[in-house]
Amino acid sequence: MTWPEPNGLTVLCRKEANEKGRPRLSIVLPVYNERATFEQLIETVLEKTFDTMEREIIIVESNSSDGSRELVMQYENHPEIKVIYENEPRGKGHAVRNGLNHVSGDIILIQDADLEYDVDDYDAIIEPIVTFQRLFVLGSRHKGSWKMREFEKRKILSAVFNSGQLFFTWLINVACGTRLKDPFTMYKVFHRECLYGLQLESNRFDLDWEIVIKFVRKGLVPLEIPVNYRSRSFAEGKKVRPILDPILWIIALLKFRYGKLYHSESPQEE
């Protein structure tokens, strides 16, 4: 299928290089005001090797104000990297959707530009898809504890975020008939076929809701794999809006759970 591409974008891509017979992993990496962490993150991702797969990294830079774009520009000519420049920041969801328009791989992984997640977990969350066990995998941050966020010197804020996580997880499970532990994790890995027939439309963190709900409605209940996680504070760059975003999440739940699933009545693959 063709996913609608947002307007107002300047795209810089390297020429495609594919080795026939090998699956390709497409890593979608949105970047906005991540100067403090981007270089370490991208170098860590590039150091990660795969014996049986090719790889491409799609960086979507959203016109950062802290110098992140200048750092991203240094990787324009890397043979495994595509760079997409957005004219203005429109939200993480918009950047991810834009990146999805340019993937050429069989397997898609969403990676934030911060250092909250561990790249060493790639093998564990990709393996079920490579071995044809599942088409959709989530990297669960729980690992046996509901207290996934521990903001230093902000105990009350940590408790609020953790309680909110439990509530919204319960809400989406009730609405979708699932028993997920961490549906809102950044680590989402899926086969590109999961997108066929769908039109993603969310611009902020509600894209997490949209992907999970629409995939589940297609019968693609995810496998959850425990991953390492270190929560960062607002001082370190966390971008969730504590009041407005939860409102958008509830709207997203109602819209994507009970609204039209397919963009067209008979979804067709290209």
Order of alpha helices (4+ residues) and beta strands (2+ residues): beta-beta-alpha-beta-alpha-beta-alpha-beta-alpha-beta-alpha-beta-alpha-beta-alpha
